[in-house]
């Protein structure tokens, strides 16, 4: 789909508010997303990795708590640096959610990003050098995504999807390093998280075309058009559907009805609806709804980990 040339527009500075960094920080770091990350890490450990242990023992291990804190600090820093580089774009796409430049000054935002990143990487490195290296790589990739990768077709989408999969694998990596064991039980969830995140990131790029076009971004819908972009999103969604169908079929055939039924009703059926909506979508608000559907499916997938621990 050919995009009309954006009309040049002067940026209108928004008036500062009386709030400070402390008040704005929960909004800036996307606290609901951090809560979902916390839930994901907890369910990976308690539901997939250590289902035989009492919940209190599995989740209240001090080293696991420190790993969770490190991951959340780096994720929070990533949200800050993303908003730091996207001030002009967000003023067009999401003016009601603009924080940096309106509520928080840019220098304070950058300082907060550096402090949170350093704290997260240092904490993970103290736990184990490999965890420190992974966390440092995550922080650098978040910076690269915000500064450059998100403006390149598909590169930014895959970058964020890779980080989402890495988050799912992080608790298992900690246990593997402690036990010197490379056996993985989490990878199907990590792969599913990767595929669904790619779909959601592509959908968000379509939703944000207006602001992206005015600031020189080369996201997938701006390069290939909306129609072709929907086919790319559909490809990743089809891969996710095949993965989930295979897993669900095996569960039902082996008599694992609770998890199989959960995946059928709360993952596969919503995915079918997501596909139908994707085919019909042609307005910005349609793609906003698609993004919300992706979030709901991801949450259902995360919660299914609680049932997965009962298998065997």
N, C-alpha and C positions, 0 to 999 in steps of 0.2 A: 504494500500500500504506500503510495507516494505521500510524503509528509509535506504540508505547506511550509514555506519558509517562515520561520518565526519572526514576528515583528520586533525590532529593537525596542527595548524598554529600559528605562532608567530604574536602577534599584532604589527603592524608597526605604531609607533607614527606619527601623521600628523604634519607638520610644523605649528607653530602658524602664524596667519596673523596679520596685523597691525590694524585691526578693534577692537573696544572695545565693552563693554556691551551695550552702548547706541545705537551704529550702528546696532548691531546684535539683539537687543531686539525685533523689529517687526517680524523678521524671527523666533526667538526662541518661541514667544508666539502665532505663527500661526495667524497673523492678519486677513487673509481672513476668517478663521473659527470664529474668534471673531465678525467679521462683520455679518456673518450669524446668530450667536447667538443674536446679537443686533436686527437684522431684525425680528427674531422669537419672541423675547420678545415684540417688538413694535406691531407686528401684533396680538399676543395673546391679548394684552390689547385693542388695537384700533379696531381690527376686530371681536374678539370673546366676549370680556367682556364689552366694552363700545362703541358699534357701533353707539349709538344714539348721543354721544357727538361729537362736532367738533374735528377734528384730532389734532389740536393744543392744545386743552384743555386736551384731553386724554393722549397725549404723553409728554407734557411739565410740567406735575405735578411734583413738586420738589421731593416728596418722591418716586415716581416711578423712576425718574432719578437716585436717590441715590441707589435704589435697583438694577437697571441695572448695575450701576458702580460696586457695590459690587459683583454681579454675574460674570462680566467680569474680575475683578481682581482675583477672585478665579480660574476661568477657565484658565487665563493666567499663574497663579502660577502652575496649574496642568500640563500644557504643559511643563513648565520648569523642574519640578521634574521628569516628564516622560523621558525627554531627559537626565537628570542627571543620571538616573539609566540605561539608554539604550545606553550609549556611545559605548560600545564594539559591541553590536548587530547592532546599526546603522552604525558603521564603515564597516559592511559587507552588510547589507541590503540597506542602503541609504547613501553611503559615500559622495555623492554630497551635502547632506543636513545636514551634521554633523556640529554642532555649538559649543557645549560644549566640551572643551578639544582642540579645534582647534582655535576658535574665542574668546570664553569666558572661562576663567578659572573656574574650578569646584566650588571653594569657592564663587566666585562672583555669580555664578548661584544659589547656595544654598541660599545665602543671599537674592537674588532677589526673590526667591520662598517664603521665610519666610516673607519678607516685604509685598509682594503682598497678601499673604494669610491672614496675620494679619490685613491688611487694609480692605480687603473684609469682613472678619468675624466681625471685629469691627464696620464697617459701617452698616452691616445688623443687628447686635445686637442693635445698637443705634436706628434703625427704629422700631424694635420689638424683644423681647427676643426669640420668636418662629422662626422668620426669622434668627436670629443669630445662634440658635441651628441647623437649617437646613443647613445654610451655613458652620458652623463648621463641621457638619457631612459630607458635600460634600468635604471639604478640606481634612479631614482625609481619606475619601474613595479614593480620588485621590492619596494620598500618599500611601495608602495600595495597590492600583491597580498598581502603578508604581514600588513599592518595591517587591511585592509578587504576588498579585492576577492575573496579566496578564500572569504569567508564569504557571498558573494552568488551566487545560482544562475547558472551558466554564465559570469558575468563573469570569475571567477578562472580558469576553464578556458581561455577564449579569450585571456586575458592571457598565461598561460604559453606557450600555443601560438604566440602572436605573437612572443614573445621567442625561442622555439626557431627559428622561421623566420628571424628577424633574425640569429641566430648563423650560420646557413647562408649568408646573403647578405653577411655582413660582409667576407670576403676579396675578393669581387667588388667591393664598394663601394670598398675601398681601391684596387684597380686602376683602377676607373672614374675616381676622383678624380685619379689620377696621369696617366691617358691622356686625360682629358676625353671619355670614351666612355660612352654609356648602354646599349650592347648587353648583354643579359643571357643567360647560358646556364645559370644556376643556379636560376632561379625554379621549374622543375618539382620539384626536390628540396626547395626551401623550402616549396612548397605541400603536398607530401607530408608533410613534417615537421610542418607546422601541423595537418593533419588527424589524423595518428596521435597527436600530442600531446594534442589535444582528447579523443580516445577514451580515452587512458590517464588523463588527469586526471579524466574522468567516472568511470571505473572506480575510481580511487583514492578519489573522494568516496563511492562506495557502500561501499568497504572501511572507510572511516573514519567511518561514520555514527554509531556509538555515542558516540565522543568529541565529534564535532561537535554532536550533538543536545544534549548536556549543557552546551554552552557557547554556545548561541544562534546557531549558524551557520545560514544559509539556503541550503545547497547544493542542487543539483538533486534528488538522491534524497530529501532531507528536505522539499522543496517539492512535488515531483511524484510521489514514490513510486518504488520500485525498478523496477516494470514499465514505466512511461513513460520513466524515465531510460534503460533499456536500448534503447528505441526511438530516443532521441536519439543515443546512442552508435552504434547501428546505422546511423543516417543518415550520420554522419560517416565511418564505416567503409565504407559503400557508395560514398561519394564518392571515398574513397581507392582502393578497388578499381577503380572506373571509370578513374581517372587512371592507375593502374598497368597495368591491362589495355590501355588505349590505347597507352601507351608500349611495353609488351612486344610487342604486336601489330606496331607499326611496326618495332621492332628485328628481329623474326623475319622479317618480310616483306622487309626490306632486307638480310638475310643477316648481321646482327650477332648471331651465335649465342651467343657467350660471355656477353654481358650479358643477352640475352633469356632464356637458359637459367637464369642466376643469378636473375633476377627471378621467373621462373616457379617454380623449386624453393624458393627461400629467402625469397621475399616473398609471392607470390600463394597458394601452398599453405598456408603458415602463417596467412595472412589468412583463408583458408577455415576452417581449424581454429579460429582466434580467433572467427569468427562462430558456429560451432557451439557453442563453449564459452560464448559470451555468451548465446545463446538458452537454454541449460540452466542458467546460473548462478543460484543462489538462496541461497547461503551466503557468509559473509565470506571463507572460505578459497578459494572459487571465484573471487571477484573479485581476490584476491591472486595467483592463478595467471594470470588474465587480464592483470594488470599486468606480470607477468614475460614473457608472450608479446609484449606490446607492445614491451617493451625489446628482446627478441630480434629482432623484425621491424625495429625502428629501426636496430639494429646492422647487420643484413644490408643495409639500404638505404644506410647510410653506407659500408660496405665496397664496395658496387657502384660507387661513384665511381671506384675504382681501375681498373675495367674500362671505365667510360664515357670515360676519356681516350683510349682506343685508337680510338674512332670518328672517322673522318675524320682 
